[in-house]
Amino acid sequence: MSYKNFVLIVVIAVFGTAVGCKTGLLGGSDTPPVQQPAAPPQPISVDGVRTSYADVVEKTSPAVVRIESDIKTKAQTMQFPFGDDMFRQFPGQQQQRPQLERGIGSGVIVSADGTILTNNHVVEGADKITVQTSDDKTFEAKVVGTDKPSDLAVLKIEAQNLPFLTLGNSDNVRVGDIVLAIGNPLGIGQTVTAGIISAKGRRTGLSDSSSFEDFLQTDAPINRGNSGGALVNLSGELIGINSQILSPGGANGGNIGIGFSIPSNMAKEVMDQLLQNGKVRRGMLGIFIQNITTDTAKALDLKDTSGVLVSDVQKGSAADKAGIKRRDIITAINGEKIEDSNVFRNKVAGTPPGTEITLSIIRDGQQQDVKAKLDEFDANAVSRTENGGDDQNDAAPEKESGKLGLSLQPVTPQIAHQLNLTSSEGLVITDIDPTGPAAEAGLARGDVILEINKQAVTSVDDVKATLDKAKNGPVLMLIARQGRTIYLTVRPG
């Protein structure tokens, strides 16, 4: 679901009309024609304050298009169980015609020969794609390539000398910069809205784990139909492709000032690969990582929260072959400091498969560099395979001492299979006090505790002993959840 906002500005030139006047009814001297002056342009600033974006809109809006995607649904068979005469002319079953579903979104012309950037979800599954330009010309578009992980698609229409937008450098965008969103919200026509960049590097969590997000957040109003439209700066450069909104109404909600655009640098990288190869190839390390909180840093005896924490390593992956281990702290990639897990993930994905990279890591307090040769990203490899096992009777749940507010039970092969675990290690949470420290830290029923403060735990006695050593300070827990492992810090009660 994507939308564009455009206000069509019609500039009307007012020309004076020379009028010849005669004196008297039968003649006389003609008065000279008077040329009426053209209306002066409206100022774009008064006392240093900008009062109009009309010049930017006039420059950029012709390059934003409306996209209609037609999807034919499968035909359904109608049953006629009755014997009435009116049905005798039909057989017992009648095949209905396929139904046509039409979606409306936006797109941006990025070259004079008709290359168009839009969202993948605007054209996904379409049988026919129609592009309407700002001057009401229509073209049937062909799909050059699509990339679901970035929600981008490249289309092509057969036309020449089209108005187009130049892609700006989204890395130079600053929070607070004024931006315009242009698109076709709710199918009412091209519309323009204004706002600022509210944040950078956002990840909404609305997509699945195989998606790559590095959104520019803006309060420029974006509504349904703006998807695939343009986010432009005041220089008229394309700095983002509008993609998502957060709204209490979900997919059917309206603008509340929280919209997200794919940055132009990511869009350009994806577009170039789609134009050259028809698909996008990404690098992959094969690790799960997370940001480091203050409590996590304290539990791991770190000086600060710099870097990202490795919570798991996939067997046989590039990271595994390079010797990267769980609990390693990655502080830099190719000498560039890393402070955020999403930024790190996008940098790895933006590096071609087969490239050798250098990772700076901290392990057991020691700094070292590790070289890894990247695999090719595969969405299927992100998820773990199920691990089966022989059925065993479940052991009775045991309560821990009360410092965490948990009931725990050893993991059997049967439980491991049900929870998509790769082994029968650890203790599964069978019950949790919703007001206790564990629940407050984010633990939940069905989570499996593998380690506490780097020590493996296999019984409630192990948990109690480890908590006693912690002396009421924050403890670091390694948790298995939904096929992956994460670290959580808990302050026992």
N, C-alpha and C positions, 0 to 999 in steps of 0.2 A: 504494500500500500504506500504510495508516494505521491506527492503533489507539488505544483509550481504556482507561484504567485506573480502575476504580471498586471501592471496597469498600463493599458495602451494610451500613450500620450499623442494626441492629434494636435499637431502644430498648424494652426491656421494663419496663413499669411494674408494680411489684409492689404489689399491694394486700393489706392485711391482711383477713383474713376473721373477722368477728365470730362467735365460737363461744359458744353458751350452755351453761353447765355446770350440772348439777344435783347436789345432794348427796343421797345415798341412792337407793334403788331406787324408792321410792314417792312421791317429791316432796321438798319442802323449798324453801328460798329460792333463787331464781335469782341467779347471780353476774352482775354487769354485763358487757356485751360489751367486749372489749379490741380497740382499733384498732391494727393493726400499722403501724409507721412505714414510709414509702416509703424505698427504698434511696437513699442520698445520691448525687448525681452525682459522677463521677470528676473530680478537679481537672485543669484543662488546663495548669497550671504548678505547679512545685514549686521553691521558692527562686529564682523568676525564670526557671526553665528550662521551656520548653513541653514537655509530656508527651503531648499529644493534639491531633490535627487533626479530631477527631470533629465538632466544631461546624461547621467549614468544609465537611466532607464532607456532613453532614446538610443544609446549606444549598444546596450546589451539585449534588450527584449526581443529584437527580431531573430535572435539565435536560439530562442527557447521555443520548443514545439509541443504540440499536444499529441499523445500517443494513444491509439485505440487498439486493444488486443482482443481478438475474437477467438473464443475457445468453443469448439463443438463438443457437447456432452454426448455420451454414448446413447444410442437409441434404446428405448425400453419397449418391451412386449406387453401389449394390452390383452387381457383375458376377457372373453365374452361367454360367461357361463350360462347365460339365459337363452331360451329358445324362441324369443320373440321374433316376429316377422321382420322387424326393422333390422335385425342383425343377420338375417339369412343370406344377405348378399355378401357378407364377410365370412372368412374362414374362422375357425375357433380361436385363432390368435391374430392379432393385427400389430404390425411393426410401426411404432411411432417414428416420426422424423426426429433426427438429432436436434437437441435444443442448442441455441446459441447464447453463450454468456459473453458479455462485453465488459472489459475493464478499461478504465481511463487513467492515464498517468501523464507524465511529462518527460521531456528529453532535452538535451543540449547539443546543438550542432557545434562540432569542434574543428571542422575543416570545411573549406569552400566546396569540396567535392561531395559533400553529403554524409560524412561520417558523424554518427550521433552516439553520445553517451547517455545511458539511462540506468535504472535499477534492473537487476535480474528478475525481481519479483513482479515488475511491471509487465514483462513479456514472457515469463515462464509458462511453458505449455501452450502458447498461443499457436493457432493454426493460421492466422492472418494478422499482420500488424500494419496499421495505417498511421501515417504521420501527417499531421496538418500543421503547416507553417503559420506564422503570424499574419501573413497576407492571404490566408484562407486557401492556399494551394494544398492539394493532398497527393501523397505518394504512398505506394505500397513499399514497405521496408523489408529488407532481408537481414537475417541475424548473422553477423560476422562471427560472434562468439559470446558465450555467457560464462560467468564465474560466480557460482552460488556462495562460496566462502566469503567473498567481499561484497556480495549483492550488487554486482555490476554487470552490464551487458553493453555490447557495441553493435549498433545497427548501421545499415547503409541504404541510402536512397539514391536513385539515379537523377542527379541534378548537378548543376555547375554554378559557380559564382554566388554561392549562398553566403549570407551573413553568418559569422561564426565567432565563438569566444576563444580567447587565448587562455590556456591554463596557467594560473599563477603559481607561485611557490607557497604552498600551505604551511611550510615550516616557519615562514616569516610572519604568519598571522599571530596577532597578540590578543589576549583576552581584553575585551573592551573596544576592539575595532568595530566600526560600523559596517554592517553588511546588509545586502538586499537579497530576499528570496523571491525567485520568479518561477511561476508554474501555473497549473490549471486546477485549482482546488475545486473539488466537488463538481467538476465539469462545467462550471459557470463561465469559463473563459480565462484568458491570460490575466494574471493578477500579480501585483508587486507588493511586498511587505518589507518593512525595515526593522532592524534591531541591532544587536551587538553580538560579538562572540562571547558566550558566557563561560566556556571552559574548553580545554583541549584534551586530547588523549582519552576520551570517554569510552567506556565499554558498557553497553546497556544491559547485557545479559538476556536480551529478548531473542537472540539467536542461539543455535546449538553450539556444542563444544568444537565443531569443525569450522566455525566462522572466525574471521579476522576483523576486528573492530578497532578503530582509532579515531573515533568521531570528533568532529567539531560540534560543540553544543551551541545553540543560538536561541534567543528569544524572539527572533523574527517569526511572526506567525506562519506556521506550516500546518496544513490540513490534508485530509484524504484527497488524493489526486495530485498533490505536489511531488510525490515520489518521482525521482529521476530528474527533477528540475534543478535550476541553477542557484547557487549561493555565490554572489559576486561581491567584490570589494568596491570601494569608491573610485578605483582606477579602472573599473570595468573588466577586471580579470575574474575568471572562473576559479574560485578557491574551494568549492565543494559541490558534491552532488547530493541533494536532499534525499534522505532515506527513511528515517524513522521519527516517530513522536512518542512521548510518554503522556498518557492521558488516563484519567479515571475510567473512561468508557472503553478502554482497550482499543481494539482495532476499529471500533465504530465511534470512538471518542473524537473530540475536537481539540483545538489548540489551547494549551494552558501555559504557553511560553517555554516549553521544554522540547526542542526539536534537535535532530541530529543529522549531520551531513558527512558524507565520506570525503576526507580531505583530497584535494586535487593531486597531490603527489602520489598517493596510493592509487587514485583513479588512472593517472597517467601510466604508472607501472603496469597495472592490469591491462589497460587498453593497448599498450605497445605489444604485450605478449599475445593478446587475442588477435591483433592485426597481423602479427608475424607468424604465429603458430596455431591460432585457433583455440588455444587452451593456455592455462596458467600453471607453471611449475614452481613449486615452493620448496625451500629447504626444511628439514626436520631433524631435531636432535633425539627425540624420544624420551623426554623427561616431563614430569609434572613439577611446576614451580608455584610459589606463592610469595606474597609480600611479607616483610618482616615487621612485626609489631614491637612495641617497647617491651611487652612481657616476653615475647619470643626471644628478643635479643638478650634479656636478662637471664632467661632459662638456659640459653646457649652460651652464656658468658661472652657475648659480643660487646664491642665498645659502643656500637650504634646500630641503627636500623638500615644501614647501607646494603645494597645488593638484594638478591632474591634467594629464597631457600628452596633447595631441591627436596621435594617430598617423596618422589618415586622415580625410578629409572626402569624403562622397559627393557627386558632381556633381548639381547641381540641388536639393539639399536645403536645408532652412531654414538650416543652418550655412553652406553654400556661398553662399547669397544674402546672408547677413549679413557675409560677408567673413572668416569664420574660416578659418585656415590650419593646415596640418600644422606641428607643433612649437610651436604656441601653448600657453601654460600658462594654464588656467582656474583662477582662485583663488577666485571667488565667483559665486553665482547670486542675483540680486536682493538683493545686499548681504550674503548669508549665506555665510560662509567654507566652502570645500570642501576636504576633506583626503583623500577616498577616492573612487575611480572608481565603485564600486557605489552609494554614497550619492548621488552626482551623478546617475547614471543613473536611480535611483528617483525623485529629486526632479523630473527632467524628465518622466518618465512619469506622475507624479502631477499634472502640470499640464495642464489641458484644451487640446486642439488649438486653434490660432488665437490663443492667448495670446501676448502680446509679453513676453519676458523680457529682463533685462539681465545680461550676462555680463562679469565683470571678468577681463581677460586680461593676460598679460605676453608681449610679442613683441619679440624682440631687445633684451631688457633694459628695455623701456618699458612702463609700466602704461597701460592704456586700457580703456574700456567699450564694449561692442558690444551692440546690440539685435537680437534675433532673434524672428521670429514662428513659433511651433512648428507643424510638420506633424502629421498624425495617424499614430500608430504603426501600422506594417504589418509583420507578421513576415516577409513575403516580401521586403520592401525591405531587410531586414537583410543578406541574402546577396547577393553580387555575381552578375552574369550572366557566363556564359562568354564569352571573347573568342577567336574563331577567327582563323585566318591561313593563309597559304600554307605548305605543307610546305617545309622547307629542311633540308639536311644539317647535322647537329649538328657544331659545332666540337669539336676535341679538347680534353678537360679540361686545365687548367693548374694546377700547384701554386703556391700563394703561398709567400712566403719561409720559412714555418715558424713565424712568430710566432703564427699562429692555429691551425695544424694543419688546413688545408682544401685541397681541390681544387675549383677553380672553372671555370665555363664560361659564356660569354656566352649570354644568353637569346635564342633564336630565336622567330619566331612560332609554330612548332610546339610548342616547350616552353611558351610562354606559354599556348597553348590547353590543353595537358595539365595545367598547374598552376593554371588558372583565374585568370590574370593579365589585367589590363586593358591591358597594353602589353608590349613586348619589351625593356624597360629592365632594367639590372642584370646580376648574375652569379649563376648558380644553383650551389648547393653539390652537387657530384657525389660527394664522399667526405669523410669527416671522421675525424680521429683521436679515438677515444673518450676518450683521456686528455689531450687538448689543451685550450687555453684556450677555444676556440670551443664545444666540447662542454660544457665546465664551465659556460659562460654560458647554455646552453640552445639553441644553434643545432643544426640537424639537417640531414641529407641531404634535398634538395628545397627548402630555404629559399632565397630569392633576396635577395641583398644589393643594396639600391638606393642606399644612402648610407652613408658613414663620416664621422663628425664633420661632418655637414651638406653634404658634398661628394658629388655623384653619382659612381658608379664604373661603368665599362664594360669594364674590362680588369684583368688581374692587376697590370699596371704601375701602374694607378691605386690599387689596394689597397696595394701596397708603398710608393708615394710618400706616401699618407695616413698609413700606420702610422709611417713614418720621422719625419714631422712631429709625431706624437703623443708621441714620446720616452718610450715605455713606460708612459705614463699610461693610464687607462681611455678607451676609444674608444666612441662612441655609434653603433650601427648601426641603420639602418632596414631592416627585414626584411619581405618579402612572404611570407605563409604562409597557405595554405588560404583564399584569397580575401580576405584582409585584411592590413593592415600593422601592425607593432608595432615598438617600439624595444627594443633589448637593448644592454647595456653589456658590453664584453669587455676584459679586461686581457691584452694580448699577452704571450707568453712571451719 
